[in-house]
Amino acid sequence: MLMTSEKQEFIQELREGVRAVCKRFNNEYWRQLDEVNGYPTEFVRAITDAGFLGALIPEEYGGSGLGILEASIILEEINRSGGNAGACHAQMYTMGTILRHGSSEQKRKYLPKIADGSLRLQAFGVTEPNTGTDTTNLKTFARREGDHYVVNGQKVFISRAEHSDLMILLVRTTPREECKKKSDGLSVLIVDLNEAKGNGLEIRPIKTMMNHATTEIFIENLKVPIENLIGEEGRGFRYILDGMNAERILIAAECIGDGRWFIEKATNYANERVVFNRAIGQNQGIQFPIATAHIHIEAADLMRFKAAELYDAGAACGAEANMSKLLAADASWEAANVALQTHGGFGFAAEYDIERKFKETRLYQVAPISTNLILSYVAEHVLGLPKSY
Ligand SMILES: Cc1cc2nc3c(=O)[nH]c(=O)nc-3n(C[C@H](O)[C@H](O)[C@H](O)COP(=O)(O)OP(=O)(O)OC[C@H]3O[C@@H](n4cnc5c(N)ncnc54)[C@H](O)[C@@H]3O)c2cc1C
């Protein structure tokens, strides 16, 4: 699966374009935000204005119509620069539910504005406090009343909701007991957050280990117009699943960006730091873990490219997308640990940025899907082992 030289050249130009924007937002910018749990509004505006978050939106709707491979390069470069694409990555891919399953009217209404950034669709409400990973058991319920739904329920860890105009919300529309399959009876609604706030929807920030703008959402008798239903009622779980391979590949790319950042930091520090009259990097006890982490990042990158190429060719890629996410998340976490260890005490000092990125990359062992759930997918769907839950 070798890329043509034109494609390689395009990807290189894309990397340089993203780097040019990221250069304006250095480690100090991200560090200061980390200290106050602030949202990187200026960065998100700049990366939007440069057109990068509209990468996956077709040209007819004002985006650049690129593939998942190119989109993944954009997010990789943000993290590779020391930034955190988690602040805006969902603006890139959440719209996929509308693009793939929305009506032509919904596409015309939303996609051009998402592409130019005048509408933010970067909140995605799936997880609930009492059901967690057991998504089809979720309790938020939308009852149809005339020309609208009345929604009641609660969501947790819904990121960027305070910085989004719209939210994709997964709800139950038919009680689970009345469905043949537990994955039936779920539906996807587009919620206009600006209208909903204070009118049946309340957002409460959750303070987390890293700066991530995540929230808890309380929904009480929220009215959502019927025209905001995406696709067919009851088929929402399939629509959400359809977007997951893209998300896995994009998150894998962010982890690879993180991993490369950690390895560069560790290498530079190991070359510069002199203890016992020699650079610490001269000790193989320091070199080998950095080299091992580098090897693991490069191996994960191959799986990311394989998954992305299959995805862009329209081929099945569930196994590769999941495996790339697991390999990359493990490799970036390993690189984070190695960078911290290489920096000794200074790794814990905020001004070195290691502890900030260390916290950020740790998330990807848990969200958007935890390591165990990927292992379970591969065991059952790739290897044919018995279903365990
Ligand atoms: C910072 C952050 C941002 C997030 N952003 C969003 C968002 O924008 N939108 C959204 O909908 N969600 C979001 N999430 C939620 C995230 O997707 C969930 O936290 C994740 O899916 C795990 O669900 P849970 O926390 O309820 O864990 P649980 O489901 O309670 O699981 C706890 C642990 O048990 C393990 N486990 C559970 N069942 C099994 C099993 N059968 N076999 C083996 N192990 C099992 C899990 O892997 C996990 O390690 C976010 C989470 C965080 C922390």
The ligand as a Gaussian input file, in Angstrom:
#p B3LYP/6-31G(d) Opt

LIG

0 1
 C      -12.452000      13.316000      29.460000
 C      -13.544000      12.466000      28.887000
 C      -14.231000      12.902000      27.770000
 C      -15.293000      12.154000      27.246000
 N      -16.035000      12.657000      26.212000
 C      -17.197000      12.031000      25.862000
 C      -18.105000      12.642000      24.944000
 O      -17.833000      13.719000      24.393000
 N      -19.270000      11.994000      24.668000
 C      -19.612000      10.806000      25.253000
 O      -20.687000      10.295000      24.971000
 N      -18.767000      10.206000      26.138000
 C      -17.584000      10.795000      26.460000
 N      -16.745000      10.209000      27.383000
 C      -17.141000       8.960000      28.020000
 C      -16.280000       7.787000      27.633000
 O      -16.590000       7.363000      26.328000
 C      -16.520000       6.725000      28.711000
 O      -15.910000       7.184000      29.908000
 C      -15.989000       5.406000      28.327000
 O      -16.684000       4.923000      27.210000
 C      -16.097000       4.409000      29.476000
 O      -17.370000       4.460000      30.072000
 P      -17.480000       4.613000      31.676000
 O      -16.618000       5.744000      32.076000
 O      -18.903000       4.669000      32.074000
 O      -16.833000       3.291000      32.200000
 P      -17.565000       1.922000      32.568000
 O      -18.450000       1.478000      31.454000
 O      -18.170000       2.059000      33.923000
 O      -16.311000       0.962000      32.642000
 C      -15.350000       1.049000      33.711000
 C      -14.193000       0.150000      33.361000
 O      -14.664000      -1.198000      33.254000
 C      -14.313000      -1.729000      31.994000
 N      -15.389000      -2.605000      31.521000
 C      -16.735000      -2.358000      31.459000
 N      -17.377000      -3.431000      30.958000
 C      -16.431000      -4.369000      30.685000
 C      -16.476000      -5.678000      30.112000
 N      -17.628000      -6.245000      29.731000
 N      -15.302000      -6.368000      29.992000
 C      -14.143000      -5.807000      30.390000
 N      -14.029000      -4.563000      30.908000
 C      -15.175000      -3.853000      31.050000
 C      -14.149000      -0.540000      31.059000
 O      -13.290000      -0.857000      30.013000
 C      -13.564000       0.508000      32.018000
 O      -12.179000       0.361000      32.087000
 C      -15.629000      10.917000      27.859000
 C      -14.895000      10.453000      28.958000
 C      -13.883000      11.210000      29.483000
 C      -13.145000      10.708000      30.707000

